[in-house]
Amino acid sequence: MTTDSAVAPTVPRTGGPDLPQERRLVTEIPGPRSRELHARRQAAVAAGVGSTLPVYVAAAGGGVVVDVDGNSLIDLASGIAVTGVGNSAPEVVTRVTEQVAAYTHTCFMVAPYEGYVEVCEKLAELTPGDHAKKAALFNSGAEAVENAVKVARAATGRDAVVVFDHAYHGRTNLTMAMTSKNMPYKHGFGPFAGEVYRAPMSYPFREASQVTGAQAAARAIDVIEKQVGADNLACVVIEPVLGEGGFVVPAEGFLPAVAAWCRENGVVFVADEIQSGMCRTGTWFASEHEGVVPDLVTVAKGVAGGFPLAAVVGRAELMDAVHGGGLGGTYGGNPVACAAALGAIATMEQLDLRAAARHIEELMTTRLRALAADVPAIGEVRGRGAMLAIELVRPGTTEPDAALAGRLAAGCHQRGVLTLTCGTYGNVLRFLPPLVMPDHLLHEALDVLEEVLRTL
């Protein structure tokens, strides 16, 4: 890493994997040009739209983000698990450029096109299970979740939806009701959609005593049966690895037991794989780690290399239960986004990014666990693949330390490492590096993390 405020910053005009893969600070963070843009933003952009770090991006690629002042930051966020293939991945750029030159939009519901069909075919191939599947494409993760609920209700003739403690499913009215955390996602935005019920999640670090996955599932099922009733329940929606709720991996056996209960009771089991899908956890989808085959899978974030695209993929008979015209939207499955998705999926296959995620897990968890053994403020190191986190606590307890998490993230930002916090208690630091990040940047980012944490 170089730091020299006297050097005139060089701001690249293009991004992609050819950007120098280095941490480089040439100004303070944020720099003068970013501060100018931030002043303009405050006058023009609604205050409710937040940003983790007020540095304004000029280019990105590989494992770095370069700001308008020429600072190059190590990216441990991937735009919240979106740019797993890296920013401006060549296959994405090529296919998008060709598609933009051909046409940008017709609306699939008006005049369809091959790209939409091909994306649906690929997702049916990649999602768990060898049963007949169909898909529908949308714009965002929240849209995908809402449409999965619509499919489940149409297929079962039932209304109720069960979600879990610490869940995050989106910012629309229905998905806010399904989301657990109040601030900032729900506060002041009610009333919310009805017939949404919450069951206890398996959160091994925060169990009062050791609870197996089977026991945690039995606890959740007991709540569902008593408070909802299987005959009233259209679907259970769950993140195989909690996202905003803290990157919690449920105890082994929890997901299979809940899925089995759903199957026995005619309840649609929906895996919300919006953050955990598309190679992020070392498999195509996190459900695969325990052999769970969902009825419906929601996909977004990492599927299209940074373009807005989402999908519901599932059993053909469920997807076909909706009447003609009941699913869709003006921009859903936009041809440019479909081209990007096909380029991103091709990149994942060609570079074997599932294996890359497993390598990142091995490298990072080895370092993080060694640090946790020496720093009692780290209560747990957890996650799968390149979806990893540390939960920060007051030493000797499990009491959440959100203030430390905030200071740790801010300290990393000032030293050129972009990190994110999460968790119901705000005390989790999460790591979502691009799956194409080189090892030397991962090690350097962890060096910075350790330096800041020991200082604090």
N, C-alpha and C positions, 0 to 999 in steps of 0.2 A: 504494500500500500504506500502511495506517495501522498505527501501533504505539503503544499507549497502555495501559500496565498499570493506570492509575488508572481507566480506563473500565470500568464494570460490563459484563461480557460479555452479549451477547444471543444466546441459543442458539435457532436456529429449530426449530420443531416438525415442519416438513415440508421435503422437498428438492425436486428437480426443477429445470428450467431457469429458474424465477423467482428462485432464490437470487441475491443480489448477486454478480456475477462480479468478485470482488476478492480480493487477498491481504491478509489482515488478521490481525495478531498482537496479542492483548490480554493474553496471559500468556506465560511462558516455555514452551518445548516440551520435554517434555509439561507441561501445566498441572496445577493441584492436583486437579481432578476426575478427570482421566485417571490421575493417580498413585494416587488412591483406588481406581479401578476396576482398576488394574494390581495392586494389593495383593490385591484379591479374586480376580483371575485367577490369581495365583500359588498361591493356596490351593485353587483349584477346577479349573484347566485343566492337562492333562498338559504337562510341561515340553518334550516333544518337538514340540509345536506352536509354531512360531516366528511372530514378527511383525517386519516391517521397522521399524516405528516405533510405539512404545507410546502413540499418541494414540487415543482412543476416539471413534468417529464418532457424531454426532447427526443429520447431514443431508448430502446430497451432490446435485450437479446441475450441468449444464453442464460447466465445467472446474474446479470447486472441491469440496473436502471440508471440512465444518465439524465441528469436534470439540466435545466436551461442555463445553469451557471457552469456546467462542465464537470460537476461532481458525479462520480460513478459509485453507486451504492450496490452492495450485495443484496440480492432480492430473496428474502425468505418468506415472501407472501404470495407470489404468482398471481397477483390480482384476486386474491382469495380463491386459490386453487383453480384458476382459469387457464393460465398459460403453462400447463404442464409440458407442452412441446416446445416451450420457449416463445418469446415474442418474435413475430415476423419469421416464423419457421418457413424455410424455402418452399416446401411443398404446399403450405397454406397460401403463401404469397402468389405462387404461380397459378394455382387454381382459382384464387379470388380474382386475380388480374384478368385471366381469361374470361371468367364469368361476367365481370363488370363490363368488359368490352362487348360481350354478347347481349346481355340485358340485365337489368337490376331487379325487376319486379314484374310479375303478372298477377299475383295472388293465386295460390294453388287451388283455391275454391272457384276461381274464374277460369283460368287456363293453366292446367298442371304441367309439370316438367319432370325430367328424369332424375335430377339431383335429389328431389324430395323422396322419390321412391327408393333410390339407391341408399340414402341415409337410413331409411326405415329397414331396408334389407340388412344393412350392416349391423344395426343395433339389435335386430332380432337374432342375428348370428352370434353376437358378442355377449348378450345378457345371459344369466344363468338358466339352465334347463334346455332340454332338447324337444320340448313340446312346440306345437304350432303357435307362432306369435305374430302380432301385428303392432303397429306403432302409429302415433300421431305426433306432429311437431308443433312446437309453440316457441315463445320468445324468451321466457325466463323460468327459473326454478319454481317460483311461486305459482306461475301459470300451470306448470306441469303438475304440481301437487293438487291444485284445485281441480284439474281435469281428471286426475287419478281418482279423486273422490267422486266426481260426476260419473265416471265409468262404474265404480263400485256400487254406487247407489242405483244406477240404471240396471245393473246386472243382478243385484240382489233384491231390489224392491224395498230395501231398508234404508233408514236415515242416519243412524248414529255412527260417529267416527271416534275411535280411540287413538290418542297420542300419549306421549310419555313425559315424565318430569325431565326438565333440562332440554327439551326439544326446541329446535328452530326449524320452521318450515316456510317462512316468507313474511311479506309485509302487506299483502292484500287483506281484505276484511276476513275472509275465511282462514287464511293462513296465519294471520295474527291470532285468531282464536286458537289455532293449533299450536302456536309458539308459546313456550313456557315463560320466558323472561319478559318482565314488564318494561323496564327502562333499558334501552331507548325505543324498543320495537313496538310497544303497545300503549304506552302511557298517554292518556288523553285522547285516544282514538276510538274508544268504544261508542255504542255497544257493538259487540261482536256477533258473528254468526252463531246460531244455536246448534244443539245436538253434537257438541264436541266435548269429550270426556277425557280425563287424564289418569293414567295409571303409573305406578312407581317403576322407575327405571333401575336396572342393575348398574350401580356405580361403586365398584369394588373398594376404591380408596375411602369412600365416605360411608361404608356400612358400619353400623355400631359393633357388629361382630362378623366373623367370617360367614358369608352367605354364598352358597354355590349358585351357579347359573340356573340349575333346576329349581332351587329354592326361591330365587328371585323371580323366576317365571311363574311359579305357583302363587307367589304373593301377588303379582300383577294380575294373573288370571282370576284369582279370588275377587279382587276389586272389580274387574270387568264384569264378572258374572253377577255380583251383588248389586253393583251400581248402574249397570247398563242392561245386561242380559244379552246372551248370544243371539236370540231371535230378533233383536232390534238393531243389531250391529252390522253395518255395511262393510266396514274395513278397519283394520289396524294399520296405522302408518308409523313407521319407525326408521330412524337413521341407524344403520348397522354400526357405524362409529359416530357418536354425537359430534356435530360440528360446532356451532356457536356455543353450545352447552358445555364445551370443555374438552373435546377430543377424547371422550370417555369410550373405552372399549368394554362392552358388557362382559361379565364373567362367562367363561366357556359353558355352552349349553343353554344359555338364556334365549338367544335368537331361535335355535332349532325348536325349543319347547313352545315358544309363542307361535311360531309358524305352524307347528303340528296341531296346536289347539285350534288355530284358525281353520286349517284344512278339515278337521273333524266337525266343525260347526258351521261350515259354509260361509265363513267370513273371509273377505279378500285381504290377503297379506300384501301390503305395499311397502317396498323398501325405498326409502328416500335416499338415493345415492347421488344426490346433486353435488355434494362436496367430496364424497368418498369414492366416486366412480371414475372410470376412464384411466386405469392404471395407477391411480394415486396411492392405493394401499398395497401395491405389489401384485395385484390381480386386476382383471378388468373391472370387477366390482367387488366391494368389500363383503357382500353376502357370501361369496365363494369360500372365504376362509373357514367357515364351518359347514359348507355344503348346503346352505340354505337356498332354495329355489323360490323366489317370490312369485306371487301371481301377477303383480304389476311392479315395474321399476320406473322411478322418475330419474331423468338424466338432464344435466345442464352443465354449467361451469366449464369443465375441462374438455367438453365434447368438440368444440369448434375453434380452438386456438385463439380465443378472444372475441369472437363474433357472437352476437346474441342468438342462441339456439337452445331449445329444450325439447324434451320428449317424454311421452309416456309409452312404455313398451310392455306388452304383457300377453297373457293368454288370449288367443284369437277369439275364443267364444265370449270372453269378457269385453274385449275391445269392440266387438261387433254388436254388443247389447245396446249401444247408444243408437238412437234413431238418426237417419240421414240428416246432415246439417247441424247435428247437436254438438259436434266438435269442430274447432277451427279458429280462425282469426285472420285479420287482414295480412299481418306480417309473418304469421307462424310458418316456419320452414321457408323463409326467404331464400331465393336461389343463391345469393352470394354467401349467406350463412351456411347453406348446405354444401357449397363448394369448399368453404373453409373446413367444415366438419370432415368431409371426405379427405382433405389434405391432412388434417390433424390425425385422423385414424390411420391413414397410410404411414404417417411419421411414427406413430406409436408402434405399429407393426414392424416397420423397417428397422427402427432403432431398439426394439425390444424394451420399451419403457417400463414394462412390468418388472423386468429384471433390474432396470436402473433404479426403480423405487425401492426394491429390496436391498440393493447396495447402499442407497442413501440411509435406509433404516439401520443397517449394520454399522455404518460409519458414525452416524450421529448418536445412536443410542449407546455405543461404546464410550464415546466422549461424555455424553450427558450423564450416564450412570456413574462414571468415574468422578464427575463433578459433584453429583448428588451425594456420593459417599463421603465427601469432604465438606459439603455445604448443607447444613441441616435445614435451611430455608426451602430447599427443594423437597417437597413432600412425596412427589412421585414423578417418574419419567414414564410416559405411556404413548400409545399410538400404534399405527401400522404403516409400513412402507414409508412414504414421504409425507405422511400426515401425523406429525409427532408434536408432543407438548411436554412442558413441565408445569406442575401445579405448585404454587408458592404458598407457604404457610409460615406461621410464627413458629420458630424452632421448638421442637418437643411437643407440638400439638398438631391438630389438623385444622386449626383456625385459619381461614383464608386470609392472605395478606395481599389485598388488591393494590394497596399503595406501593408495595415493593414491586409488583408486576408492572405498574405504570412507570415507576422510576427506572426499572430495568429496560423496558422498551424504549423510553426516552434516551437513556444513556447509549443504547445501541444505535439509535437514530443519529445522534450527534457524532458517532464514530463511523457512520457510513454503512450500517447494517439495518435493512428494513425488516421489522418484525411486527407481529400483531398480537394483541391480547384477546382473550375470549373467556368463556365460562360464566355460569350463572352468578358466581360471586366476583367476577372480574379479576380473578387471581391466577389465570392460566396464560402462559406465554406459548403460542403455537408456532409451528414451523411448517411451511408449505413451499419448499424450494421448487423451482422448475425441475422437472425430471431430467433435463439435459444439463444441469449445473455441473461444472467440473469439480473434482475433489478438492483442489487447492482452495477454491472459494468457500466450500463448506468448512474446511478446517480453519480458514481465516475468520469466518463468521463466528465459529465456536470459540476461537481465541478471544475475539472481541467480547462475546457474551460472558466468558469466564472472567475476563478483566473487569468488566463493568460490575458483575455480580459480586466479585470479591471486594471491589471498592465499596459497594453499597453495604 
